[in-house]
């Protein structure tokens, strides 16, 4: 349907221009803002660089955020970026530092479970870390989404092939999945410590009929530059039928981890999203 490889390569020059333009923008903080506000601003910029695939710039911004006002979110994002850059030791060390600062929180265990699954390591340790994350009120995720993450996210493919996967499923409470009304039903972009999400509301589902319409909407979310939005849109439409099948009348959410939203993986990384429903 789409010649992704050629699209990606043709846009390489554009990416270089984008890097140049973005590096030309002044990076000094607004002195009228508090340290906390400047830190939030730097973290938001880090998310934008991540979405665009510029990992070195993303790491620079998240480190700036931590220096200004360290937060749990920024520390977790830092570990993700370091892993993306191939600095696995740094990533694991960042999670160790997070655990020292927040010994009662399970977000670091959840991220480490992802890393361990990607590396096909000890499934019992993956299970133990997921249990910790589960007991920490699903580490800030909604319960249903947390389970969707475990059951569908590509990074957990190895863990799902192991006997220990059944043990985590045994802890899952049943839920009806019945939607009684649309509480969300929005079109928006959100960045989290685990990765980006693109929401498409029911009234905008028609944009899945045309790659141009979808590209315009994605670019309009101010989450990504137009050339990258075009590639993401094309990747989304490859799985259009699956997306529509998941829709329950309140729109859908497309979910990635930062590890999958990675230009070095090519289109395969962009295709590695999973679909959940809005409520």
Protein Blocks (a to p, Z undefined) as FASTA:
>chain_A
ZZfklmmmmmmmmmmmmmmmmmmpccbdcfkbcfklmmmmmmmmmmmmmmnopaklmmmm
mmmmmmmopcfklmmmmmmmmmmnopamlmmmmmmmmmmmmmmbcklmmmmmmmmmmnop
afklmmmmmmmmmmnoonopafklmmmmmmmmmklmmmmmpmklmmmmmmpccdekiafb
dfklpadddddfkbccddddfklmmmmmpmklmmmmmmmnopacfklmmmmmmmmmmmmm
mmmmmpgoiapaddddfklmcfknommlmmmcccdddZZ
